Amino acid sequence: MFLGDSLTEGVGSKRISHVAELAKQLGASEFRLRPIDARNGQVDFNVAGLMNGRASDLWLWNLACEGKTIESDFDWLPLISSLRPEVVIVFRGSLESIIRPAMLRNDAWPWWVPRAWRNYSAMDPRCYFSATWWRKAKQTSVDALKQKARLKLLKLQPGKPLMELEKLVEYQSELLQKLRVVSARVLVLGLLPVSETCFPNSPAYFESVNTKLKEVANAAGAEFLDWASLLPTKGTHAELFYRDSFHPNEAGARALSEILLQAL
């Protein structure tokens, strides 16, 4: 089972991710679930685009969901407990730890920032542009304006992560403790590198987050894998990521799945 955000669920219509690539390499069946609503303490779920029809005794359950932070993983615990998977892989912290404009916390947005841009991800760089020329033209121009605005905001005030490190560590520690009850092998994945150009001050902060994630994993009796250090050294990491330097592209997903396969 895999817990995480868009880095694990995958992006685009094909949902390219290390989980999908790992399923291919193992000849396994992949099943994707994501929450679609929460009411009266109950969570409704929906198939998120795929249940492949391979005849396999090995199932990869991808429970990751874009835009969801680590506290949402606790909703999956009853399902995880019932299915009793052999391995639970937790890849959390990237979405929570990107350094973003401080206005997300204090709500002191300058007047010139459109209201539609005032959420945590609205001004993030686009992963890629449409192949249709007129859509690409619009997306390129809007993205350029957003990046100019975002970088200006980061210069006006020191940026902040979406979730403070202490809170992330608290959630991660509690989650790993609860997963111990399932008696599964628990593997915690370290954060992947991001570009200083795209996300100022985030690379250094990611290093401190990785240090804490490793400490928490060790304390909880889980394994920690710094898979970023095992990425191919030839060429640049930019070849493995979309233009946002955050989401792995098809080549990156394949490289990560190979690293994960060796670790498993």
Secondary structure, 3 states (H helix, E strand, C coil): CEEECHHHHCECCCCECHHHHHHHHHCCEEEEEEEEEEECCEEEEEEEEEECCCCCCCEEEECCCCCCCHHHHHHHHHHHHHHCCCEEEEECCHHHHCEECCHHHHCCCCCCCCHHHCCCCCCCCCCCCCCCHHHHHHHHHHHHHHHHHHHHHHHHCCCEECCCHHHHHHHHHHHHHHHHCCCCEEEEECCCCCCCCCCCCHHHHHHHHHHHHHHHHHHCCCEEECHHHHCCCCCCHHHHECCCCCCECHHHHHHHHHHHHHHC
